Amino acid sequence: MHNMSNNNHSIGLIHILDDNAIQKSLISRILATEKIETAGHDSWDDFCISYSAKKSFCLIANHDLYHPSSSKNPPANRLTESSVVPAISALPIENAEIKLPVILYADQPSAHEVVQGIRSGAVDFLEKPICPHSLCTAVRMGIQQCEEIRARESQNAGFRARAAQLTRRERETMALVMKGLSIKQIAASFGIGLQTAAKHRARLLSKMKVSSDAQLVQLLYSRQESRN
């Protein structure tokens, strides 16, 4: 790995994947004007070794390193002909996952390559020589997407932690609330008294950190949408 900018005011680490040192240096100098720290990598394996989920915000990759028809061999079992670069979605690295927005670039890319790259989830597909304005715009979009991904992951982690505290009866109560049952119907379903059912629901709402059935339903539906 080659650190190309060490600015104390950097807003996140941007990885540059290219075996051309001049191209990596050019991209790094452009991003340095935006106070963005970069790290250059000659190969996919080098990038994987250097990747840090907390520090990394985006990957800028030379498309030729991944294209199946390239004379350069892409990492085995990591990319297929139907997936140029799995941006946003998980890139498998042994037992770990990399979730990072990807910006592709190439020298005179074909329309098919551009379409395939964008459909695979790339933030943008730039043509060399890279326009500084287009690059900075794409990187800002990538950083924003990365922050959104991590915000959702943080919310999901919080949800899982709260849900793990629920008892079996509280989970059953939550399932009935999701079906729209009233507290009387929930009590009847369990064959218990109204006050007991109300206590189960109250503990459920407290543990899930919501104040009403409506908020609980909204929380569960928003989680389902974030997983789709």
N, C-alpha and C positions, 0 to 999 in steps of 0.2 A: 504494500500500500504506500502511496506517496501523498502526504498531506500537502495541499497546494495553496492553502490560505489559512492563516492562523489569526483571524480577527477576533478580538475580545468581544465584539458586539455581534457576532454571528447569530443568526436566527435558527440555525439547524444545519445538520451535516447532509450534504448532497453528494451522492456517490456518482462517479463518472467511470463508465466501463468502456475502455478502448485500448487497443494495443499500440496506438499511435501516440507517442509522448507529446508531439506538437499539438495534436488535436485536444488532448486532455488539458494541456497548459492553456490553450486558447479559451476553452470553456471555463476553466477555473478563473482566468483573468476577467472574463465577462461577469461572472457571478460575484467576484470580489468587489465590483462596483456597487453591488447590492448588499455588501457586508455578509455574504453567505460563505460559510466554510465548506470546502470540498475535499474529497478524498478520491484519488485516482487508482484504478485497478486495471491490470493488463489482462486478467482472465476472470471467468465466473467464479472459479474456486478461490481466487484471491479476494474477491468481493464477499463471498460467503464467510470466509474466515474473519474478515474485518467488520462484518455487519453487526451493529448494535441497535436493538429495537428502540431504546430510549433516545438515542442520538440521531438516528437516521430519519430523514424526511422524504427523500425522493431518490430515484435511480435514473440517471441519464445514460442510455446505452446505445452503442454503435450497433445498428440493426444487423450488419454483416456478421457479427459474432454469433448471432442466433439463427440466422436464416438457414433452413435445412439444405439449400443448394450451395451454401458457401463452402469454399475449400477448407475453411477453418472448422474443426470439429467441435460442435456444441457439447456441453456436458451430457454424458449418457444418462438417459432416463429422467432428464429434467425438462426438456422441451420436445414437443412433437410437431409434425408438419401442420397440424391443425391449431397450434397455439404458438404464435410468434413469441410473445412475452406475456405471461399471465399477470398483467398489472392489476393492482388492487387485491385480487384474489391471492390465495396463498401460493407461494413458490416453495416447493418441498426441498428441505435441506436436511437429509437424514431424518431425525425425529423432530426437528424444529420447523417453524414456519416463518417465512418472511412476508409481511404484508406491507407493500411499499408501492406507491404510485410510480409509474415508469414513463419516461419520455424517450422516444426513439428518434434516431437520426440516421441519415444515409446519404450517399452521393448519388443523386439522380434516381431516387426510388421510383419503382413502377407504381401505377395506380392501384394494382392488385396488392402490392406490399403495403401501401398506405392504408387501404381499406381493411386489410387483414389485421394490421397492427392496431388500428383504432377499434375495430370490432373485438379484438382480444382484450381491450381495456386500457390501452395506452392513453395518457393524458393528451399527447400530441405527437405528431410525426414530422420532424423538421428535416429540411433539405440542406445539404452543405453547398456552399459555405453558410454556416448558421447565422441567422440574423440575431444580433444581440437582444433586440427588443422582443422578438418572438420567443427566444430562449428564456428570458427573464419572466415573461408573461406565463409561459408554460410551467416554469419552476414555482412561481407563486401559486398557480392552480394546484400543482402537485402537493405543495406544502399544506394548502387548505384542505385538500382531500385527505392527506395523512392525518391532520388534526381531527377531522371529522371521524375517521376510522377509529382513532384512539379514544375519542370521546365516547363513541358507541361501545367500544370494548370495555371502557371503564364503567359505563352504565350497566352493561351486561354482567360484569364482575360483581358490582354492587347488588344487582338483582339476585344473582346466584347465591351470594353470601346471606342475603336476607331469607331467601326461600329455603336455604339449608337449615334454618332455625325452626321451621314449621314442624309441628307434630303431624302424625298421620291424619288425625281428625281435622286439623286446620287446613291441610292440603285438600282433604275431601270437601271441606266447606268452601274453599276457594274455587274448586271445580264447579260446585253448584251455583256460586255467585256468578261465575262466568256464563252459566246457562240462563241467568236471569231469574233465579228463584228468590222469592221473598224469604224473610227470616222465619215466617210461619211454615212455609213449604220446606225449608231446610230442616227445621225441627221435626216436621212430620216424616221427612225422608230418613232421618236418623233414629226416629222413634224416641226422641228426648224432649224435655220440656223447653218452652220458649226461652226462658231465662238462660238455660244451659247453652242453647244454640247461640243466643246473643253473646254470651261470654266467649264462645269459640270464635265468632266473627270479630269481636272486639280485639281479641289477642292476635288474630290474623291481620287485621288492619294495622295494628300497632307494630307488629314485626315487619310488615311490608312498608311501613312508614308512609301510609296514606290515611286519609281521614274519612273516606266514604267508599261505598261499593263502586260508584262511578269512577273514582280515581283508580281503584284497583283494576277494574276492567280496562281502563285507558292504559295503565301501566303494562298489563299483559299483552294487549293488542299492539302497543308500540314496540314491545320486545319481539313479537312475532314478525312485525314488518321489517325490523332491523336485521332479522335473520334471513329474510327472503332476498 
